[in-house]
Amino acid sequence: MTTLKLATAVAGARLLGIGSFQPDRVVSNDDLAKIMDTNDAWIRERVGIRNRRIAPKELSLVDMAVEAGSRAVKDAGLTPADIDTVIVATCTLPVQIPNAAAQTADRIGISAPAAFDLNAACAGFCYAIGTAADLVRAGTAKHVLVIGAEKLSDWLDWTDRSTAIIFADGAGAAVVGPATDPADVGIGPVSWGSAGDLVSTIYVKQENRAIHQEGQAVFRWATTKIAPVALRALELAGITPADVDVLVPHQANLRIVDAIAKRLRKEGAREDMVVADDIQESGNTSSASIPLALDHMRAEGRVRSGDTVLIVGFGAGLSYAGQVVVFP
């Protein structure tokens, strides 16, 4: 019988750097009120959004991925030559072929990496971080560039206020690298799953290629089912809610974010746990929302190197995932 050689495994993986990019154009609630039946107070009350960024027609999803990815590589103290794998989490690529990852890698200057896209919608970044961490831990990859990039404005019916007020454009990225010492492991096991029986709550209508969402059904699901996913991620990482310094849920709706934080505090999380609220100025950017929030919170001094961060994503599929990471 032939014996096959395996790659040399390491203790685990950790985050080495992050980066993000948003389009310049800011669209306020008042701007939306000029083109649809809505107003600033109505939007703030229901989803907590004040402003969002919308890309011009000429700015592509890959353009944004390149910017965010380049910044993350630089932040990690690496060069493109150090990256051997690229994963782009996205659900809004305009065509299925070619994938975003290979062309993004090429434009950054990463030569011949493993490159693939991952579609778990708004849970995509957490899915991709989990995948990258396991690739590194197994020795299959050394430095993985993970990018969440979305151009949701291409997939909206701008007369539908149930979706057009929520979604926005942007990209966020992180570099995942090896932790050779168990004490340096900075990415915990992923807690993930799906609810395929609820697939009809978020989907793209074929007749107009626009996102349709059953808002109330998604809200009820997210406010009751996602906190247990987050708590399971803590259990898998061997820590308690009291150990969490920063909570970064997918920025879907400020009321959902608050509900998750409230449940964690009920289970022992500290009152001084910092909770991401980037949705107020960035809107819902799907797979980009968690890394965007982390980068913005770092700039604001709300997350610091060494902080224990709980991230959890959830969205169309329905799919969900979360894990504990140590901020680089």
Beta strands, then each sheet from edge to edge (+ up, - down):
strand 1: 12-21
strand 2: 26-28
strand 3: 51-53
strand 4: 85-89
strand 5: 114-118
strand 6: 144-151
strand 7: 169-179
strand 8: 191-194
strand 9: 202-205
strand 10: 210-213
strand 11: 246-249
strand 12: 274-275
strand 13: 308-315
strand 14: 319-326
sheet 1: 1+ 7- 6+ 4+ 5+
sheet 2: 2+ 3-
sheet 3: 8+ 14- 13+ 11+ 12+
sheet 4: 9+ 10-
end
